[in-house]
């Protein structure tokens, strides 16, 4: 059984797919004119907090992983869960 530390979240998978370290991601987000701190990224990636949809959209754009939006909804939103069950 994997511990929480061993679980890789969709947010970390997306960042890894983009080939960015957490500090690089925070800088890229800031360069895009948005404000998501390195600490917030860590919290999202470790499951400490769930990002708001606005922030998920920013992450998906910066990481160039549009599927992150759908994955977030399928894991964190009642409506998204229903869509996944219906497909």
Phi and psi in degrees as a GROMACS rama.xvg file:
@    title "Ramachandran Plot"
@    xaxis  label "Phi"
@    yaxis  label "Psi"
@TYPE xy
-83.0917  142.924  UNK-2
-82.8945  168.655  UNK-3
-57.4624  -38.1666  UNK-4
-63.5365  -29.4994  UNK-5
-83.5322  -13.6389  UNK-6
-81.417  127.618  UNK-7
-98.9416  120.459  UNK-8
-78.7003  166.643  UNK-9
-61.2223  -28.7201  UNK-10
-71.9185  -41.4507  UNK-11
-71.2868  -39.7254  UNK-12
-58.1421  -41.4793  UNK-13
-67.0511  -41.5272  UNK-14
-64.9106  -44.0559  UNK-15
-60.9473  -41.0641  UNK-16
-60.9516  -33.8913  UNK-17
-76.6335  -10.2726  UNK-18
73.8802  29.455  UNK-19
-112.594  144.118  UNK-20
-78.9179  168.634  UNK-21
-61.5413  -45.6135  UNK-22
-61.6207  -38.852  UNK-23
-64.0308  -39.323  UNK-24
-64.2674  -44.2761  UNK-25
-60.9114  -40.0107  UNK-26
-66.8611  -41.1623  UNK-27
-65.1897  -37.8725  UNK-28
-65.5435  -43.5255  UNK-29
-64.0975  -39.4155  UNK-30
-65.0001  -26.7018  UNK-31
-82.2442  2.3358  UNK-32
86.1015  15.8639  UNK-33
-112.169  165.051  UNK-34
-126.436  89.8856  UNK-35
-128.518  115.349  UNK-36
-74.4052  162.315  UNK-37
-59.5959  -37.1944  UNK-38
-63.7308  -40.4211  UNK-39
-65.4769  -40.6161  UNK-40
-58.6184  -44.2481  UNK-41
-60.7945  -43.6955  UNK-42
-61.7396  -40.3541  UNK-43
-64.4539  -44.5188  UNK-44
-71.9163  -25.2086  UNK-45
-96.4512  -2.60565  UNK-46
81.7563  9.22127  UNK-47
-67.1025  -39.7887  UNK-48
-134.617  156.486  UNK-49
-103.207  125.888  UNK-50
-68.0239  149.613  UNK-51
-68.1244  153.208  UNK-52
-53.3585  -38.2702  UNK-53
-57.5243  -42.2179  UNK-54
-73.0335  -33.3562  UNK-55
-62.995  -41.2344  UNK-56
-60.452  -42.5417  UNK-57
-62.9763  -47.3251  UNK-58
-59.215  -45.2044  UNK-59
-60.2687  -39.1862  UNK-60
-70.0915  -46.6193  UNK-61
-67.0767  -40.894  UNK-62
-80.8999  -9.93516  UNK-63
56.8063  45.1116  UNK-64
-129.281  78.8038  UNK-65
-58.9313  -25.5088  UNK-66
-63.8937  -18.5696  UNK-67
-59.8015  -36.2292  UNK-68
-62.1022  -46.9425  UNK-69
-66.0487  -44.283  UNK-70
-60.6741  -42.3036  UNK-71
-59.1549  -48.2985  UNK-72
-63.4118  -38.1068  UNK-73
-68.896  -24.3239  UNK-74
-99.4925  -25.0393  UNK-75
-123.89  3.27291  UNK-76
-134.208  132.332  UNK-77
-58.352  -39.8421  UNK-78
-65.201  -42.3511  UNK-79
-63.8825  -38.3844  UNK-80
-61.7779  -40.0549  UNK-81
-66.083  -40.1364  UNK-82
-63.3633  -42.6334  UNK-83
-62.8202  -41.9434  UNK-84
-64.7377  -33.5649  UNK-85
-77.7184  -22.6433  UNK-86
